[in-house]
Amino acid sequence: SPNAGIAVSPIHDLTLTLQQYLFWRASDRDSIYNKSSAVIRAAGTTHARYVGAETDLLATYNFTRHLQGYAGYSFFSSGGFIEKTGRDKNSNFFYAALQYTF
């Protein structure tokens, strides 16, 4: 899954990151798996290997030495394999969190 991105810090303690990921199956017999290795999208009969692309935009701010906050947006665009093996739908979501480090 090749990826590329850029990060800029327009002000002290703020970092803005734009990242692009591209996903392919390892072979045309490979399925898509979740973190526990369960099949979530079976290989099926298609030879399409392109799974899709994800674009992430992330803002990270260091409030203090111990407290960091971040918020982001992710967009996933379905590729040929997803389109040919069942319901396909692009997805997007927002997320945010605070992280305290001891």
Summary of the structure (lengths in Angstrom):
residues: 102
radius of gyration: 17.3
end to end distance: 33.3
largest distance: 52.9
contacts: 230
relative contact order: 0.22
helix: 5%
strand: 59%
